[in-house]
Every structure is written in C-alpha cells, then in structure tokens.
Amino acid sequence: MQTNLLTTSEAAQLLGISRATIYQWLADSDAGKLVICGQSVAIDYFQGGRRGQGRIQIEAAEVHRLKELMRVRPRTRQPRRQPARQHHYPGITVELGDPRD
C-alpha cells in the first residue's frame, strides 16, 4: 500500500499558505485549537525520526481535505422584507387634529 506523502513545503504550496503557517496549523491542531471556516479541525500527519523529531510529512488526501475545508461557498441572500408602514407617529400620545374639535 503506497501513500502519496508530501513535505511541508509541498503541502503549504498546494494549500496556498506559507511553510511557517502550516507549522502553526499543526501546532494548533495538536492543541485542539485549529479552526478553519468556523469548523474545528484536526490534521493527521507523519513525523519521522527515532524520537519523532524528524521531517513532517502529510498525505496528499489530507491536504485535499484541508483545501476543501478552506473552500468558501457563497450563500444565497435572503430577500429583505418591505418595511411596515406606520400609521401612527411615535412619541405622540394624543389624537391629532384641531384641539377645538
């Protein structure tokens, strides 16, 4: 089973962000604080080396998932209701007209 692993530079380039930003996203994801478009996100990645201090690699499918989470989908505008016509005058508490009537 072969998976397509990308370096952080390649992943950042595909996402359109800087390499420093992707490292910040990974740190926020590990802390449970990463939010993309109002949705809490956890990023799955691989870290090599004997003690986990090696290069970080991310699967291409994971980068594609993050890219889809970043997609903005325009919402249809709700039609505005016509303002209600007021038949009275705010602040006036007496009947209008000639006071002699």
N, C-alpha and C positions, 0 to 999 in steps of 0.2 A: 504494500500500500504506500504510494508515494503522494506526499502532500506538497503543495507549492508554497514554500516558506520564503518570506520577503524580509529583507533587512529593514531597520527602522528608517533609513534614508529612502528606500524604495516605497515603503508604506506611507511615509509622510508626503512623498511626491504624488502618489496616487490620490491621497486624501486632499491635497492642496494646502497642506499646513507645513510649518517648519519642523525640523527634527526635534528642536527643543520643546515644541508644543506637544509632540507625540509622547515624549518622555514625561511631560507634565500630566498628560491624559492617563498614562499608565500608572503614575503615582496616585492620581485622584481615583482611578478605578480600583486600585488595591485598597485604598482607604474607604471606598464606598461613597465617594463624593462626586463622581463624574456624572454630569447631566448634559445631554445633548437634546436640544429642541424640547425641553421640558420632560424628558424621559431619563430615568436613572439607568446607567449603562455600566456593564462590567466587560472588560476587554480580556479575552483569552490570548495568552502569548507564551512563547517558549524562551527560557533563559538557559543557555548552556554553561559549561564550565563545571569544575569539580564541586564548588560550593555555591553554584548558582550565580556566579559573578561574571559570567561570560557574556557573549553577544546576545542581544534580544532579537528574536525572530517572530514574525506574525504570519499566520496563514493568510493566503490571498482571499479566502472566503470570509475571514474575519474582517479584513479591510473592506471588502464589498459590503458586508453587513453594516459597518460603521458609516460607509458612504451613503447607504440607503437611509440610515437614521438621520443623517445631516440634510437629506432632501427636504425642501420646503414645498408643501403642496398648498397652492392658493385656495382659500375658502371662498365660497360664494357669498356675496354681500347680501345681508338681509335687507329687504326693502323697508324703507322708513315709513312709518305711519304718518298720515297727514295730521298736522296739529289740529287739535279740537278748538273750534271757535267758542270763545267765551261770550256769553250773552249778559254777563254782569261785569261790573267794574270792581277790581279788587281794592279793598280798603274803604269803599263807600258802603256805609251800612244803612243809609236812609233811602227812601224811594226818590227817584229822580223826577224832576218836573218843577212847575211853578209852585212855590210854597203857599200861595194864596188859594190854590185849588183844593 
